[in-house]
Amino acid sequence: MRGCANRQVTSHDYAEVGNVLEVVLPDDTRVTYEVDPRGRRVLEHVG
């Protein structure tokens, strides 16, 4: 594809119910989330 030489990708990992559990950014930074029993994000870990 033209103009995509520096293409960067962000990936997402989801739980069965659709909550985002982890995101991996183009610089390989991982962001993980913890959810409570109601499915609400309650904690974020970056690193």
PDB file of N, CA, C and O in Angstrom:
ATOM      1  N   MET A   1       0.833  -1.185   0.000  1.00  0.00           N
ATOM      2  CA  MET A   1       0.000   0.000   0.000  1.00  0.00           C
ATOM      3  C   MET A   1       0.873   1.242   0.000  1.00  0.00           C
ATOM      4  O   MET A   1       1.924   1.280   0.639  1.00  0.00           O
ATOM      5  N   ARG A   2       0.451   2.196  -0.682  1.00  0.00           N
ATOM      6  CA  ARG A   2       1.186   3.443  -0.784  1.00  0.00           C
ATOM      7  C   ARG A   2       1.002   4.275   0.492  1.00  0.00           C
ATOM      8  O   ARG A   2      -0.109   4.387   1.009  1.00  0.00           O
ATOM      9  N   GLY A   3       2.101   4.859   0.996  1.00  0.00           N
ATOM     10  CA  GLY A   3       2.012   5.715   2.164  1.00  0.00           C
ATOM     11  C   GLY A   3       1.925   4.989   3.486  1.00  0.00           C
ATOM     12  O   GLY A   3       1.574   5.604   4.493  1.00  0.00           O
ATOM     13  N   CYS A   4       2.231   3.700   3.523  1.00  0.00           N
ATOM     14  CA  CYS A   4       2.109   2.925   4.758  1.00  0.00           C
ATOM     15  C   CYS A   4       3.455   2.414   5.259  1.00  0.00           C
ATOM     16  O   CYS A   4       3.491   1.432   6.001  1.00  0.00           O
ATOM     17  N   ALA A   5       4.541   3.036   4.885  1.00  0.00           N
ATOM     18  CA  ALA A   5       5.863   2.559   5.281  1.00  0.00           C
ATOM     19  C   ALA A   5       6.058   2.617   6.785  1.00  0.00           C
ATOM     20  O   ALA A   5       6.763   1.772   7.336  1.00  0.00           O
ATOM     21  N   ASN A   6       5.464   3.573   7.460  1.00  0.00           N
ATOM     22  CA  ASN A   6       5.617   3.714   8.905  1.00  0.00           C
ATOM     23  C   ASN A   6       4.337   3.344   9.646  1.00  0.00           C
ATOM     24  O   ASN A   6       4.004   3.946  10.666  1.00  0.00           O
ATOM     25  N   ARG A   7       3.645   2.376   9.137  1.00  0.00           N
ATOM     26  CA  ARG A   7       2.377   1.964   9.725  1.00  0.00           C
ATOM     27  C   ARG A   7       2.586   1.456  11.147  1.00  0.00           C
ATOM     28  O   ARG A   7       3.491   0.658  11.393  1.00  0.00           O
ATOM     29  N   GLN A   8       1.761   1.909  12.078  1.00  0.00           N
ATOM     30  CA  GLN A   8       1.831   1.485  13.468  1.00  0.00           C
ATOM     31  C   GLN A   8       0.512   0.851  13.849  1.00  0.00           C
ATOM     32  O   GLN A   8      -0.550   1.279  13.398  1.00  0.00           O
ATOM     33  N   VAL A   9       0.587  -0.180  14.687  1.00  0.00           N
ATOM     34  CA  VAL A   9      -0.604  -0.936  15.038  1.00  0.00           C
ATOM     35  C   VAL A   9      -0.800  -0.933  16.549  1.00  0.00           C
ATOM     36  O   VAL A   9       0.149  -1.125  17.308  1.00  0.00           O
ATOM     37  N   THR A  10      -2.021  -0.717  16.969  1.00  0.00           N
ATOM     38  CA  THR A  10      -2.422  -0.867  18.366  1.00  0.00           C
ATOM     39  C   THR A  10      -3.301  -2.093  18.433  1.00  0.00           C
ATOM     40  O   THR A  10      -4.261  -2.212  17.672  1.00  0.00           O
ATOM     41  N   SER A  11      -2.979  -3.023  19.350  1.00  0.00           N
ATOM     42  CA  SER A  11      -3.803  -4.228  19.462  1.00  0.00           C
ATOM     43  C   SER A  11      -4.578  -4.211  20.771  1.00  0.00           C
ATOM     44  O   SER A  11      -4.158  -3.603  21.755  1.00  0.00           O
ATOM     45  N   HIS A  12      -5.716  -4.891  20.759  1.00  0.00           N
ATOM     46  CA  HIS A  12      -6.617  -4.935  21.912  1.00  0.00           C
ATOM     47  C   HIS A  12      -6.956  -6.388  22.225  1.00  0.00           C
ATOM     48  O   HIS A  12      -7.103  -7.211  21.321  1.00  0.00           O
ATOM     49  N   ASP A  13      -7.078  -6.692  23.518  1.00  0.00           N
ATOM     50  CA  ASP A  13      -7.504  -8.023  23.958  1.00  0.00           C
ATOM     51  C   ASP A  13      -8.771  -7.837  24.778  1.00  0.00           C
ATOM     52  O   ASP A  13      -8.809  -7.027  25.705  1.00  0.00           O
ATOM     53  N   TYR A  14      -9.805  -8.592  24.430  1.00  0.00           N
ATOM     54  CA  TYR A  14     -11.105  -8.433  25.067  1.00  0.00           C
ATOM     55  C   TYR A  14     -11.492  -9.663  25.874  1.00  0.00           C
ATOM     56  O   TYR A  14     -11.092 -10.779  25.546  1.00  0.00           O
ATOM     57  N   ALA A  15     -12.275  -9.456  26.937  1.00  0.00           N
ATOM     58  CA  ALA A  15     -12.883 -10.550  27.694  1.00  0.00           C
ATOM     59  C   ALA A  15     -14.086 -11.066  26.899  1.00  0.00           C
ATOM     60  O   ALA A  15     -14.530 -10.429  25.943  1.00  0.00           O
ATOM     61  N   GLU A  16     -14.593 -12.201  27.298  1.00  0.00           N
ATOM     62  CA  GLU A  16     -15.751 -12.791  26.599  1.00  0.00           C
ATOM     63  C   GLU A  16     -16.949 -11.852  26.587  1.00  0.00           C
ATOM     64  O   GLU A  16     -17.733 -11.868  25.638  1.00  0.00           O
ATOM     65  N   VAL A  17     -17.105 -11.040  27.621  1.00  0.00           N
ATOM     66  CA  VAL A  17     -18.268 -10.145  27.706  1.00  0.00           C
ATOM     67  C   VAL A  17     -18.033  -8.812  27.012  1.00  0.00           C
ATOM     68  O   VAL A  17     -18.914  -7.953  27.007  1.00  0.00           O
ATOM     69  N   GLY A  18     -16.846  -8.629  26.422  1.00  0.00           N
ATOM     70  CA  GLY A  18     -16.587  -7.435  25.634  1.00  0.00           C
ATOM     71  C   GLY A  18     -15.733  -6.367  26.285  1.00  0.00           C
ATOM     72  O   GLY A  18     -15.428  -5.356  25.652  1.00  0.00           O
ATOM     73  N   ASN A  19     -15.338  -6.567  27.534  1.00  0.00           N
ATOM     74  CA  ASN A  19     -14.482  -5.577  28.196  1.00  0.00           C
ATOM     75  C   ASN A  19     -13.072  -5.637  27.627  1.00  0.00           C
ATOM     76  O   ASN A  19     -12.562  -6.715  27.319  1.00  0.00           O
ATOM     77  N   VAL A  20     -12.451  -4.479  27.491  1.00  0.00           N
ATOM     78  CA  VAL A  20     -11.054  -4.437  27.066  1.00  0.00           C
ATOM     79  C   VAL A  20     -10.201  -4.833  28.270  1.00  0.00           C
ATOM     80  O   VAL A  20     -10.293  -4.219  29.333  1.00  0.00           O
ATOM     81  N   LEU A  21      -9.370  -5.863  28.097  1.00  0.00           N
ATOM     82  CA  LEU A  21      -8.487  -6.306  29.168  1.00  0.00           C
ATOM     83  C   LEU A  21      -7.066  -5.795  29.011  1.00  0.00           C
ATOM     84  O   LEU A  21      -6.375  -5.540  29.997  1.00  0.00           O
ATOM     85  N   GLU A  22      -6.629  -5.646  27.752  1.00  0.00           N
ATOM     86  CA  GLU A  22      -5.263  -5.217  27.508  1.00  0.00           C
ATOM     87  C   GLU A  22      -5.175  -4.489  26.178  1.00  0.00           C
ATOM     88  O   GLU A  22      -5.853  -4.837  25.211  1.00  0.00           O
ATOM     89  N   VAL A  23      -4.322  -3.471  26.150  1.00  0.00           N
ATOM     90  CA  VAL A  23      -4.017  -2.732  24.931  1.00  0.00           C
ATOM     91  C   VAL A  23      -2.506  -2.712  24.794  1.00  0.00           C
ATOM     92  O   VAL A  23      -1.797  -2.437  25.761  1.00  0.00           O
ATOM     93  N   VAL A  24      -2.007  -3.003  23.594  1.00  0.00           N
ATOM     94  CA  VAL A  24      -0.581  -2.899  23.317  1.00  0.00           C
ATOM     95  C   VAL A  24      -0.416  -1.791  22.284  1.00  0.00           C
ATOM     96  O   VAL A  24      -0.920  -1.879  21.165  1.00  0.00           O
ATOM     97  N   LEU A  25       0.302  -0.749  22.688  1.00  0.00           N
ATOM     98  CA  LEU A  25       0.496   0.421  21.843  1.00  0.00           C
ATOM     99  C   LEU A  25       1.645   0.197  20.863  1.00  0.00           C
ATOM    100  O   LEU A  25       2.441  -0.724  21.049  1.00  0.00           O
ATOM    101  N   PRO A  26       1.742   1.020  19.832  1.00  0.00           N
ATOM    102  CA  PRO A  26       2.794   0.844  18.820  1.00  0.00           C
ATOM    103  C   PRO A  26       4.214   0.825  19.380  1.00  0.00           C
ATOM    104  O   PRO A  26       5.100   0.215  18.781  1.00  0.00           O
ATOM    105  N   ASP A  27       4.447   1.479  20.514  1.00  0.00           N
ATOM    106  CA  ASP A  27       5.790   1.473  21.114  1.00  0.00           C
ATOM    107  C   ASP A  27       5.989   0.306  22.079  1.00  0.00           C
ATOM    108  O   ASP A  27       6.935   0.310  22.866  1.00  0.00           O
ATOM    109  N   ASP A  28       5.100  -0.699  22.027  1.00  0.00           N
ATOM    110  CA  ASP A  28       5.105  -1.903  22.869  1.00  0.00           C
ATOM    111  C   ASP A  28       4.734  -1.640  24.321  1.00  0.00           C
ATOM    112  O   ASP A  28       4.931  -2.514  25.165  1.00  0.00           O
ATOM    113  N   THR A  29       4.208  -0.472  24.635  1.00  0.00           N
ATOM    114  CA  THR A  29       3.692  -0.222  25.976  1.00  0.00           C
ATOM    115  C   THR A  29       2.414  -1.025  26.152  1.00  0.00           C
ATOM    116  O   THR A  29       1.526  -0.994  25.300  1.00  0.00           O
ATOM    117  N   ARG A  30       2.327  -1.741  27.259  1.00  0.00           N
ATOM    118  CA  ARG A  30       1.126  -2.521  27.566  1.00  0.00           C
ATOM    119  C   ARG A  30       0.293  -1.789  28.603  1.00  0.00           C
ATOM    120  O   ARG A  30       0.815  -1.310  29.610  1.00  0.00           O
ATOM    121  N   VAL A  31      -0.992  -1.707  28.351  1.00  0.00           N
ATOM    122  CA  VAL A  31      -1.946  -1.143  29.297  1.00  0.00           C
ATOM    123  C   VAL A  31      -2.923  -2.260  29.624  1.00  0.00           C
ATOM    124  O   VAL A  31      -3.645  -2.728  28.744  1.00  0.00           O
ATOM    125  N   THR A  32      -2.954  -2.690  30.875  1.00  0.00           N
ATOM    126  CA  THR A  32      -3.875  -3.740  31.285  1.00  0.00           C
ATOM    127  C   THR A  32      -4.905  -3.163  32.241  1.00  0.00           C
ATOM    128  O   THR A  32      -4.619  -2.237  33.000  1.00  0.00           O
ATOM    129  N   TYR A  33      -6.090  -3.716  32.193  1.00  0.00           N
ATOM    130  CA  TYR A  33      -7.196  -3.230  33.002  1.00  0.00           C
ATOM    131  C   TYR A  33      -7.729  -4.347  33.868  1.00  0.00           C
ATOM    132  O   TYR A  33      -7.773  -5.506  33.456  1.00  0.00           O
ATOM    133  N   GLU A  34      -8.136  -3.983  35.085  1.00  0.00           N
ATOM    134  CA  GLU A  34      -8.841  -4.910  35.955  1.00  0.00           C
ATOM    135  C   GLU A  34     -10.279  -4.422  36.052  1.00  0.00           C
ATOM    136  O   GLU A  34     -10.542  -3.220  36.097  1.00  0.00           O
ATOM    137  N   VAL A  35     -11.195  -5.369  36.082  1.00  0.00           N
ATOM    138  CA  VAL A  35     -12.613  -5.028  36.161  1.00  0.00           C
ATOM    139  C   VAL A  35     -13.222  -5.640  37.412  1.00  0.00           C
ATOM    140  O   VAL A  35     -12.771  -6.677  37.898  1.00  0.00           O
ATOM    141  N   ASP A  36     -14.253  -4.980  37.924  1.00  0.00           N
ATOM    142  CA  ASP A  36     -14.956  -5.514  39.087  1.00  0.00           C
ATOM    143  C   ASP A  36     -16.016  -6.513  38.623  1.00  0.00           C
ATOM    144  O   ASP A  36     -16.219  -6.676  37.420  1.00  0.00           O
ATOM    145  N   PRO A  37     -16.690  -7.178  39.551  1.00  0.00           N
ATOM    146  CA  PRO A  37     -17.705  -8.172  39.161  1.00  0.00           C
ATOM    147  C   PRO A  37     -18.830  -7.633  38.278  1.00  0.00           C
ATOM    148  O   PRO A  37     -19.496  -8.409  37.593  1.00  0.00           O
ATOM    149  N   ARG A  38     -19.049  -6.324  38.283  1.00  0.00           N
ATOM    150  CA  ARG A  38     -20.085  -5.729  37.430  1.00  0.00           C
ATOM    151  C   ARG A  38     -19.554  -5.343  36.057  1.00  0.00           C
ATOM    152  O   ARG A  38     -20.295  -4.822  35.224  1.00  0.00           O
ATOM    153  N   GLY A  39     -18.258  -5.600  35.820  1.00  0.00           N
ATOM    154  CA  GLY A  39     -17.684  -5.312  34.517  1.00  0.00           C
ATOM    155  C   GLY A  39     -17.143  -3.915  34.355  1.00  0.00           C
ATOM    156  O   GLY A  39     -16.832  -3.501  33.238  1.00  0.00           O
ATOM    157  N   ARG A  40     -17.022  -3.170  35.449  1.00  0.00           N
ATOM    158  CA  ARG A  40     -16.514  -1.806  35.379  1.00  0.00           C
ATOM    159  C   ARG A  40     -15.000  -1.809  35.543  1.00  0.00           C
ATOM    160  O   ARG A  40     -14.462  -2.536  36.379  1.00  0.00           O
ATOM    161  N   ARG A  41     -14.315  -1.000  34.747  1.00  0.00           N
ATOM    162  CA  ARG A  41     -12.863  -0.873  34.907  1.00  0.00           C
ATOM    163  C   ARG A  41     -12.568  -0.179  36.224  1.00  0.00           C
ATOM    164  O   ARG A  41     -13.083   0.905  36.499  1.00  0.00           O
ATOM    165  N   VAL A  42     -11.734  -0.815  37.033  1.00  0.00           N
ATOM    166  CA  VAL A  42     -11.434  -0.231  38.338  1.00  0.00           C
ATOM    167  C   VAL A  42      -9.945   0.044  38.527  1.00  0.00           C
ATOM    168  O   VAL A  42      -9.567   0.761  39.454  1.00  0.00           O
ATOM    169  N   LEU A  43      -9.095  -0.512  37.669  1.00  0.00           N
ATOM    170  CA  LEU A  43      -7.661  -0.333  37.810  1.00  0.00           C
ATOM    171  C   LEU A  43      -6.986  -0.417  36.457  1.00  0.00           C
ATOM    172  O   LEU A  43      -7.357  -1.230  35.610  1.00  0.00           O
ATOM    173  N   GLU A  44      -5.993   0.430  36.266  1.00  0.00           N
ATOM    174  CA  GLU A  44      -5.242   0.454  35.005  1.00  0.00           C
ATOM    175  C   GLU A  44      -3.763   0.336  35.342  1.00  0.00           C
ATOM    176  O   GLU A  44      -3.246   1.057  36.196  1.00  0.00           O
ATOM    177  N   HIS A  45      -3.092  -0.585  34.658  1.00  0.00           N
ATOM    178  CA  HIS A  45      -1.646  -0.758  34.814  1.00  0.00           C
ATOM    179  C   HIS A  45      -0.987  -0.378  33.494  1.00  0.00           C
ATOM    180  O   HIS A  45      -1.378  -0.875  32.438  1.00  0.00           O
ATOM    181  N   VAL A  46       0.013   0.502  33.548  1.00  0.00           N
ATOM    182  CA  VAL A  46       0.734   0.914  32.343  1.00  0.00           C
ATOM    183  C   VAL A  46       2.193   0.527  32.515  1.00  0.00           C
ATOM    184  O   VAL A  46       2.819   0.829  33.530  1.00  0.00           O
ATOM    185  N   GLY A  47       2.716  -0.143  31.506  1.00  0.00           N
ATOM    186  CA  GLY A  47       4.128  -0.475  31.598  1.00  0.00           C
ATOM    187  C   GLY A  47       4.552  -1.523  30.623  1.00  0.00           C
ATOM    188  O   GLY A  47       5.723  -1.900  30.591  1.00  0.00           O
TER     189      GLY A  47
END
